[in-house]
């Protein structure tokens, strides 16, 4: 699944917006002002758990394609190779869904998207 497809999928989420906080070309997806995905040319960064231990399912399923995300991995964020077809598109979409849902659930009620 390519970067453009992942960006389109993320932007279809209620209240989602793409930002470019580091002037590196965008790909930082937010909802309610909080990041739910980092979409790169070859990788997807998402929150799938509350801690690294809880994310073990994904490390075991794709040991050569999933790693702990730098700096925030201890909070359940992983990086997934998305450019070579090993991780199927439906699972990449599932990862986005998990991350989006976790971030929305943690938002203050007034910041949650309505629809």
BELQUI-V457478 format. One record per residue. PSI is psi in degrees with one decimal (* if undefined). OMEGA is omega as a letter, one per 40 degrees, with the letter a starting at -180 (999 if undefined). Layout:
# BELQUI-V457478
psi=<PSI:PSI>
omega=<OMEGA:OMEGA>
This chain:
# BELQUI-V457478
psi=<126.9:168.9:-43.9:-41.2:-41.1:-41.5:-44.2:-43.3:-45.4:-43.5:-18.6:-12.4:141.9:123.0:2.7:145.7:149.8:133.1:168.1:67.3:-21.3:14.1:45.2:16.7:17.3:-154.2:1.6:110.1:129.7:155.9:130.9:26.4:1.7:141.7:133.9:-12.7:147.1:114.3:110.5:-178.9:-35.3:0.4:159.5:126.9:125.1:158.7:121.2:-3.9:177.6:-17.1:168.9:-40.7:-40.2:-16.7:3.2:-33.3:-42.7:-36.3:-40.2:-37.0:-40.1:70.0:-28.9:-1.4:-6.0:133.1:164.4:131.4:137.6:140.5:-38.8:6.8:-32.1:-13.2:17.1:13.4:136.3:158.6:132.1:130.6:127.0:1.8:-5.9:3.4:-0.5:-47.3:115.4:150.7:-39.1:-30.3:-33.2:-41.6:-39.4:-41.2:-43.1:-44.3:-45.4:-48.5:-47.3:-48.9:-40.5:-42.6:-44.4:-42.4:-29.5:-9.3:151.2:147.3:-38.5:-18.3:-10.4:141.4:145.9:141.3:*>
omega=<a:a:a:i:i:i:i:i:i:a:i:i:a:i:a:i:i:i:a:a:a:a:a:i:i:i:i:a:a:i:a:i:a:a:i:i:i:a:i:i:a:a:i:i:a:i:a:a:i:a:i:a:a:a:a:i:a:i:a:a:a:a:a:a:i:i:i:a:i:i:a:a:a:i:i:i:i:i:a:i:a:a:a:i:i:i:a:i:a:i:i:i:i:i:i:a:i:a:i:a:i:a:i:a:a:i:i:a:a:a:a:i:a:i:999>
